[in-house]
């Protein structure tokens, strides 16, 4: 593995070195540097990358974590899946199981307790137009419809990994470390901030943070002009508040393609990009994904 800022642990050696006890369900089977777990941190909003090596003897692999099954796709010479530790995840120990299906028909299982640490998020007070805090009754049906639409989008599952290499920051500007902020709009509590904000001049071109397919390109009440890109394996990047959208629904985009321009549509205090990542519906910090390699 390439050296990076995230932690990279082999299941048989590195996890033990990090103080994580790894239990084998099959006592007589030994995995030698087959499964690797990478992460920046193990806390709400973080990302776990699970890789299975030695493809010539392996037919497929699957990961189970928090009652979800994660199929793995080939990335380079490994099978890979990404697990998002949602903002609302219960802290404490959670079991992660890796099922390795070999060409000879045998199945090898590993189980690891993942200790999710608590994390404190700051409180932020913001002032916006009251219609974006207490919407008028005539837009409530629209808001509900858009919530159902975005939920359906995040439930899309593409089995192939469409991204290429590392993810990139989509626009130049000041990146605010405000993921997870507990926000009060006009002194009224609202949901935690599920992304990061990047301050940039009005009209600045915004790039796709990685390759994939556009699964939403539309104006939403709160998010304004929004683009969502499906990168495969349940991973989506989200870009909000555009002044102009320059891609269409269903369009294939490459990393670095222009997808829109900085704006101030929706619930905002000024021109900026709201950039977020969803993994199988889990809200994660985009900076956690930036730390991972995909070669």
Number of C-alpha atoms within 10 A of each C-alpha: 9 8 8 12 12 17 18 21 20 19 23 20 13 16 18 13 12 11 8 14 15 16 15 17 12 12 9 6 11 12 14 12 15 16 21 21 18 22 21 20 15 18 22 25 26 23 29 21 19 24 23 25 18 13 15 9 11 18 15 18 22 20 22 16 16 12 8 10 13 21 19 22 20 17 18 11 13 20 22 26 24 23 26 27 23 21 21 12 16 14 16 12 12 14 13 15 20 21 17 21 17 16 13 9 9 10 15 17 19 22 19 19 15 18 14 18 13 13 12 10 15 11 13 15 13 12 15 14 14 12 11 16 18 12 14 10 8 8 12 13 10 13 15 10 13 16 14 11 13 15 12 11 18 19 13 17 14 13 15 15 21 20 21 17 15 15 22 17 18 21 23 14 15 11 18 11 13 19 23 24 19 18 18 17 19 16 12 12 14 12 11 20 20 24 27 22 21 22 18 21 16 16 16 19 21 23 21 26 29 25 22 25 21 22 21 20 22 18 19 20 19 19 19 20 24 26 27 27 28 29 26 21 23 26 26 24 22 20 28 31 29 31 20 17 22 15 18 16 14 14 14 16 24 17 18 17 18 18 25 25 24 27 25 20 23 20 21 20 12 15 20 28 31 22 25 22 26 24 22 20 19 23 26 26 28 25 22 18 22 17 18 23 17 14 12
